[in-house]
Amino acid sequence: MHAGNDRDSVSTALAARIGAAIDAGGGWLPFSRFMAMALYEPGLGYYASGRTVVGRMPEGGSDFVTAPELSPLFGRALAAQVAEALDRSGSGEVWEFGAGSGALAAELLAALGPRLRRYSIVELSAPLRERQRTATSGHAGVVRWLDALPQRMNGVVIGNEVLDAMPVELLHFDGRSWFERGVARGEGEPAFAFAHRPTALRPPNASAFPAGTTTETHAQAEAFVATLAERLERGAAFFLDYGFPEAEYYHPQRDQGTLMCHRGHQADTDPLADVGAKDITAHVDFTGIALAGQDAGFDVAGYTSQARFLLNCGIAAMMERATLRERAEAARLVNEHEMGELFKAIAFAKGLGDYAPLGFAGGDRRHRL
């Protein structure tokens, strides 16, 4: 009961802080700012309040599971790609953004062994850092933590389910005009309500959007990739996440966007309720991500489904050597109706010449971006 009261008080304090930000903004807060506070406000946001967040089952207090917790074969397959990229770049350093429970870092550290001189984790959440320390305790001399993107980097960058957690702008179309959807104070519960303002923002493609369309744009994720392209001097970057190319993302039939919340391994579509107590995500527009990287100096080295990426990296052979249970768990990573198709992998490279990464040897879909 005590933990519940603690969470209630954290949520109340966070709601008060968001309310103050709304007041300071003249009664309206961009949704991107609301999402940033709900997830990352120091000591109060979802990722900053000490919640378990990531885990296999809701009984442990977690809200969702990611591929590294689902099967260790995810990390072992990814290690084959990372090893190849390390060799190509001549580097001994891996940079992981948003390392979650530390499960992926632990698998990569074990698989890569002496190839790794240093494993740098860029992590904003202090509670998650502690879980990562525990998970990687056998490699204490190699792992370090940073709270910001370094000015200069060389090596291999990885990010699993990182881009989807970056704040998005919400746009709404009434049939004639576009509006930015922000957050205002509500009456009663929940404490907040959506409110619209005219905007010059537009989705990146000119689909015939039906009246009532709500969708997202991804300025922060695109800015992150652009900054990474500017600061990575030589190396490669690999991101795995759920999402679509632009033509699918902004298809007229996807007229309610992709915004989703996760709590207790259940999904809902109301980010304004239970603020700070659940995750808020949006699918990734991989065309926008690719263009942001390319415009800032990256080569787009590959794009494919997670299934094809993992199969190219050798997961099938690993499954043949695994137990029946391990095979069943790993199958969820590649099955089309589970994570295999909805999740995609994108690769960037810089200073590596005509680099064709292992994970995209078959089934490269860059022509669909």
Backbone hydrogen bonds, N-H to C=O, Kabsch-Sander energy under -0.5 kcal/mol:
donor,donor_aa,acceptor,acceptor_aa,energy
5,N,1,M,-2.3
6,D,2,H,-2.3
7,R,3,A,-2.4
8,D,4,G,-2.4
9,S,5,N,-2.4
10,V,6,D,-2.2
11,S,7,R,-2.6
12,T,8,D,-2.4
13,A,9,S,-2.4
14,L,10,V,-2.5
15,A,11,S,-2.6
16,A,12,T,-2.1
17,R,13,A,-2.0
18,I,14,L,-2.6
19,G,15,A,-2.5
20,A,16,A,-2.1
21,A,17,R,-1.8
22,I,18,I,-2.3
23,D,19,G,-2.4
24,A,20,A,-2.4
25,G,21,A,-1.3
26,G,23,D,-1.6
27,G,22,I,-2.8
28,W,22,I,-0.8
29,L,183,V,-2.0
31,F,181,R,-0.9
33,R,30,P,-0.6
34,F,30,P,-2.1
35,M,31,F,-3.2
36,A,32,S,-2.0
37,M,33,R,-2.3
38,A,34,F,-2.8
39,L,35,M,-1.9
40,Y,36,A,-3.0
41,E,37,M,-1.6
44,L,41,E,-2.0
45,G,41,E,-3.3
46,Y,38,A,-3.0
47,Y,39,L,-2.8
48,A,45,G,-1.3
49,S,45,G,-1.0
53,V,61,G,-0.6
54,V,52,T,-2.2
55,G,64,F,-2.2
60,G,57,M,-1.3
61,G,58,P,-2.4
62,S,57,M,-0.9
63,D,53,V,-3.1
64,F,53,V,-1.5
69,E,66,T,-1.0
70,L,66,T,-1.7
71,S,67,A,-2.1
74,F,71,S,-1.3
75,G,71,S,-0.6
76,R,72,P,-1.8
77,A,73,L,-2.4
78,L,74,F,-2.5
79,A,75,G,-1.9
80,A,76,R,-0.9
80,A,77,A,-0.9
81,Q,77,A,-1.0
82,V,78,L,-2.6
83,A,79,A,-2.8
84,E,80,A,-1.8
85,A,81,Q,-2.3
86,L,82,V,-2.7
87,D,83,A,-2.3
88,R,84,E,-2.3
89,S,85,A,-2.3
90,G,86,L,-1.5
91,S,86,L,-1.3
94,V,118,R,-1.9
95,W,156,V,-3.0
96,E,94,V,-0.5
96,E,120,S,-2.8
97,F,158,I,-2.3
98,G,122,V,-2.4
102,G,99,A,-2.2
106,A,102,G,-2.4
107,E,103,A,-1.9
108,L,104,L,-2.6
109,L,105,A,-2.8
110,A,106,A,-2.0
111,A,107,E,-2.6
112,L,108,L,-2.7
113,G,109,L,-1.7
115,R,112,L,-2.3
116,L,113,G,-1.8
117,R,92,G,-3.3
117,R,115,R,-0.6
118,R,92,G,-1.9
119,Y,142,V,-2.4
120,S,94,V,-2.9
120,S,118,R,-0.5
121,I,119,Y,-0.5
121,I,144,R,-2.7
122,V,96,E,-2.7
122,V,120,S,-0.5
123,E,121,I,-0.8
123,E,146,L,-2.2
126,A,124,L,-0.6
129,R,125,S,-1.9
130,E,126,A,-1.6
131,R,127,P,-1.5
132,Q,128,L,-2.4
133,R,129,R,-2.4
134,T,130,E,-1.9
135,A,131,R,-2.4
136,T,132,Q,-2.0
137,S,134,T,-1.2
139,H,136,T,-2.6
140,A,137,S,-1.0
142,V,139,H,-2.1
143,V,139,H,-1.8
144,R,119,Y,-2.2
146,L,121,I,-2.8
153,M,231,R,-2.3
155,G,234,R,-2.2
156,V,93,E,-2.2
157,V,236,A,-3.0
158,I,95,W,-2.8
159,G,238,F,-1.8
161,E,159,G,-0.6
161,E,240,L,-3.0
165,A,162,V,-1.2
166,M,163,L,-1.5
169,E,217,T,-2.0
170,L,181,R,-0.5
171,L,215,T,-3.0
172,H,179,F,-2.9
173,F,213,T,-2.8
174,D,177,S,-2.0
179,F,172,H,-2.6
180,E,197,R,-3.1
181,R,170,L,-2.6
181,R,179,F,-0.5
182,G,180,E,-0.7
182,G,195,A,-3.5
183,V,29,L,-2.9
184,A,193,A,-3.2
186,G,191,A,-3.7
188,G,186,G,-0.6
193,A,184,A,-2.5
195,A,182,G,-2.1
197,R,180,E,-1.8
199,T,178,W,-1.2
207,S,205,N,-0.5
209,F,207,S,-1.8
212,G,173,F,-2.7
213,T,173,F,-0.5
213,T,210,P,-1.5
214,T,255,D,-2.8
215,T,171,L,-2.3
217,T,169,E,-1.8
220,Q,167,P,-0.6
222,E,218,H,-2.3
223,A,219,A,-2.3
224,F,220,Q,-2.4
225,V,221,A,-2.1
226,A,222,E,-2.2
227,T,223,A,-2.5
228,L,224,F,-2.4
229,A,225,V,-2.3
230,E,226,A,-1.6
231,R,227,T,-1.8
232,L,228,L,-2.4
233,E,153,M,-3.1
233,E,231,R,-0.8
234,R,153,M,-0.7
235,G,350,K,-2.4
236,A,155,G,-1.5
237,A,348,F,-2.5
238,F,157,V,-2.5
239,F,346,I,-2.3
240,L,159,G,-2.2
241,D,344,K,-2.0
243,G,342,L,-1.8
244,F,284,V,-2.2
248,E,245,P,-1.1
249,Y,245,P,-2.7
250,Y,246,E,-2.7
251,H,248,E,-1.2
254,R,251,H,-2.1
255,D,253,Q,-1.2
257,G,254,R,-1.1
260,M,281,T,-2.5
261,C,268,D,-3.1
262,H,279,D,-1.4
263,R,266,Q,-2.6
265,H,63,D,-1.5
266,Q,263,R,-1.4
268,D,261,C,-1.8
273,A,270,D,-0.9
277,A,274,D,-2.3
279,D,262,H,-2.4
281,T,260,M,-3.1
282,A,164,D,-1.5
284,V,242,Y,-2.1
286,F,244,F,-2.4
286,F,284,V,-1.1
289,I,285,D,-1.9
290,A,286,F,-2.5
291,L,287,T,-2.6
292,A,288,G,-2.2
293,G,289,I,-2.1
294,Q,290,A,-2.6
295,D,291,L,-2.9
296,A,292,A,-1.0
297,G,294,Q,-1.4
298,F,293,G,-2.8
299,D,349,A,-3.0
301,A,299,D,-1.0
301,A,347,A,-1.8
302,G,347,A,-1.2
304,T,345,A,-2.3
306,Q,343,F,-2.9
307,A,340,G,-2.3
309,F,305,S,-2.4
310,L,306,Q,-2.8
311,L,307,A,-2.5
312,N,308,R,-2.6
313,C,309,F,-1.4
314,G,311,L,-1.5
315,I,310,L,-2.2
318,M,314,G,-1.4
319,M,315,I,-2.4
320,E,316,A,-1.7
321,R,317,A,-1.1
322,A,319,M,-0.9
327,R,323,T,-2.4
328,A,324,L,-2.1
329,E,325,R,-2.2
330,A,326,E,-2.4
331,A,327,R,-2.3
332,R,328,A,-0.8
332,R,329,E,-0.7
333,L,330,A,-1.4
334,V,330,A,-0.7
334,V,331,A,-0.9
335,N,331,A,-2.5
338,E,335,N,-1.4
339,M,332,R,-2.0
340,G,335,N,-2.1
341,E,335,N,-0.5
341,E,336,E,-0.6
343,F,339,M,-1.5
344,K,241,D,-3.5
345,A,304,T,-3.1
346,I,239,F,-2.3
347,A,302,G,-2.9
348,F,237,A,-2.8
349,A,299,D,-2.2
350,K,235,G,-2.4
355,Y,353,G,-1.8
360,F,357,P,-1.8
361,A,358,L,-1.8
365,R,303,Y,-4.5
368,R,365,R,-2.6
369,L,366,R,-1.5
